């Protein structure tokens, strides 16, 4: 899929998933460096916020925005996934006071490859937001055509609210 990143065209490794598809099994690393599998996140529906680099302005804004929503939505799990290392994510969370959002590192590219969100030329993931039910079915997805734009927070949170 072709996307725009800082005025340049970049391409994901394949066609990303769509609403109605099953989200593929993947593993990523939690803040302690432990592998976390998709199944372990699906005790309730899951919002996956994907950011290219947590240390950039838009990624920071996106992650902080969803972090403020976590407490008001106990019926859903929230995670942010990026290719940043566990250490980079931990430093960012400490500096920004982000405590509610579960951060996952895709340094091994398992998530990026299985979801087709990896942009190999830049070594980052495509900015996107996903809502997945407990059966792995994708209920909502937004892949930002212009990667420096923020997602439509109202639309994704409306989807979350409909799950109550």
N, C-alpha and C positions, 0 to 999 in steps of 0.2 A: 504494500500500500504506500503510495506516495504522500508525503507530508511536507510541510514547510517548517524549517528550523532556521531562525535568524536570516531569513531571506533566501535560503538555499533549499532546493528540493532534496529530501532524504527519503529512503525507502526502508520499510520493515522487511524482515526476512520472508514474510509470506502474507497471506490474506488473514487479517485478524478475525477473531470469532464474532458471532452475531447473536442478537437476542434470540433465545430459543435453543441455541447450542448448549452442549454440556461443556463446562469449563474443565480443561484437562488437569489431571493430577500434576502437581509440581511440588518441589521443595525449595525453601529459602531459609536463610539463617536469621534467628531472633537475636535480641540484644545480648544474649549470653553466648552466641556462636553455635547454638544448637539448631539442628535441622528441624524445620517445621513443615509438615505436609498439609496440603489443602484439606484433607479429611479432618485434621485436628482443629480446623478453624470453622467447621460447619456444624457445630452443636446448635447453632442458630444461623439465620441468613447472614451473609457477609458482604460488606462494602469494601471493595479493593480500590484504593486510590494509588495510581501509578504515576511516579514523577521521574523525569530524566536525571536530575541531580539535586539532592536535598539542599545543597549549598548555594542555590541560585534563588533569586527573588521570587519568581512565580511559583516555583516548587515549594518554597518556604511558606508563601501565602496560602497555597492550596492545602498544605499539610496542617498549618495552624487553624485554618477554617474548619476542616473536618475534626481536628482535635477538640474544638469548642463544642461540637455536636455530639460527641461520644456519650457524655453524661446524660443527655436527654433522650437517648435511644438505646435503652438497655435490651431491647428485643433484637438487636443486630450487632454483629462484631464488625469493628472497623480495623483495617490494616492499611498501611502505606508501604509500597514496595518501590525500591530504587536499586540501581547498581552500585550505590555507595557502599563502602565497607561498613561492617558493624561498628567499628570505631568512629568513623565519620558520622554515622547516624546518631550514635550515643553523644558525641560532642555537640552536635547540632541540637538535639533534644535538651541537653543540659543548658546550652546557651539561650535557647528560646523558651524554656520553661514548659516544654511539651511533655506531659506525663501520661495522658489518657490514651493516645494513639499507639497502637502496637506497630512497631517498625520492623520490616523484614528486608534483609539484604539479598539481592540476587547476583552476588559477585560470581557465582558459578554459572549464571545465565540459564538455569533450568527453567525458571518462570518465563523469561523472555523468549526462549526458543519454543517452548510448548504452547505459548499463547500467541506466537508470531508477532510480538510487540518489540522484539529486539531490533534496534537500528544499528547494524553491524559497522557501518562506516564511522559512526560516532561512539560506538560502545555504550549506548544508553538505551533506555526503554522509552517507548512512545507514551507521552502524557495521555492518560485515559482514566475513566472511572467505570467501575463494574459493580452491579448488584447481582449476587449469586444466591440461589435458594439452597436449602439443606440437601437437595438432590443434585447439586452441581449445575442446575439449569440457570442460564443467564437470563435475568429478568430485565436488566437495563445495561446499556453500554453507551459510552460517549468517548470517542477517540478524537482528540483535538486535531483538526486539519492543520491549524497553525499552532505549532507546539509551544509558542510563547504566550498563548492565550490561556485564561483560566477556564475550568469546566463550568457548566451551568449548575451551580450549587442547588438552586431552587428545584430544578427538575429531578436531580438524583435524590434529594431529600424528600420530595413529594413521593417518589417511588418507595422510599424507605417507610414513610408515614402510612402508605397504603397497605403495608404488610402487617399492621397492627390488627 
